[in-house]
Amino acid sequence: MSAISVTLPINPAEQQTIDIDITINGIKQKLHYCVEIVPWETCDDAPRVECLRQKIQTYEHDWELLNIGVATDNTVQLMFKQRSPLQADAQEHAEAA
């Protein structure tokens, strides 16, 4: 199994960070996630897909998009996972090329 699902209490009105300490086969890891709430009203007059594309592309380079939540009339949730230092360095080099 490569993924598990954990239900977390999320306040839909604010950005939240989630830090998880996990042990897999005796190896301890720390995982960091961020849920960002994007109010559609912040998109000005841009189409929603363009607004999301801009927010995702300009997000901090050491975070990768993990999930786009179900959009409501007012907001959409974006979940990002913090990259490991090696992943972040590789991403920086790919963007520079």
N, C-alpha and C positions, 0 to 999 in steps of 0.2 A: 504494500500500500504506500503510495507516494504522497498522500495528502490526508489530513484529518480535518474535521470541522468542529469548531468550538463556538458555542453560543455565548456572546458577550453582551453585557448591558451597554448599549451605545446611546448617547444623548444626541439626537438628530440635529440639535441646534448648534453644535460646536465641533471643532476639530479635536480629535483624540489620538493619543499615542498609546500603543499597546506593546508592552515588553514581556516576552515569554522566555523563561529558563526551561530548557528541555534536555532530557538525556535520551539518546538513541544508541542502543547497543553499547552502553557504558560511556559514550562520548557526550560530554556536556556542551550545549550550544546556547547562545543567547540570540533570540530573534526579535526584531524590532519592526513594528508596523505603524502606519499612520492612516487614519481615516479622515479625509478632508471633505467637508460638506461644501458643495458649490451651489450657491443660490443663482438661479437663472437670471435674476435681476442684475447681477454683476457682469453679464455678458453684453451689456449695451444692446446694440441692434444686430450683433453678429448672430448667424445661425448657430444653434446649440452645438452642432457637431464641430464647428470651427472653434467655438469657445472652449470646448473640452480639449480639442487638439492643442490649442495654445497653452492651456493650463498644464497639460501632461508634458508637452515639450519643454516648458520653462521650469518644471519642477526641479528641485535640487538633484544634481547628477548622481549622487550616491543613493538615490531611491529609485526603485523601478515599479511601474504600474503593475498591480496584481489583479485588480478587479474594478469594474465599473458597475456600481449598484443600479437598481431599478430606478429610473427617473420618475419623479413626481411632477406635479404642475409647478412646484416651486424650487425644487432642489434635485441634485444627484450626488451620490456618495462615490468618492474615489478612494480606493485602498491601495496604498503603496507599501512595499517591503524594502527595508534598508538592505542595500547590497553589502556583501562582504568586501573588505578592502581590496581584494584581488579583482572582484567583479567591477568595482568602481573604477579602478585603474584601467582595466581593459576597455570599459565604456568610454573613458576619457580619451584613450588612444584611438578608438574607432571614430569618435566624433571629430578628432583633430585631422584624421586622414582624408 
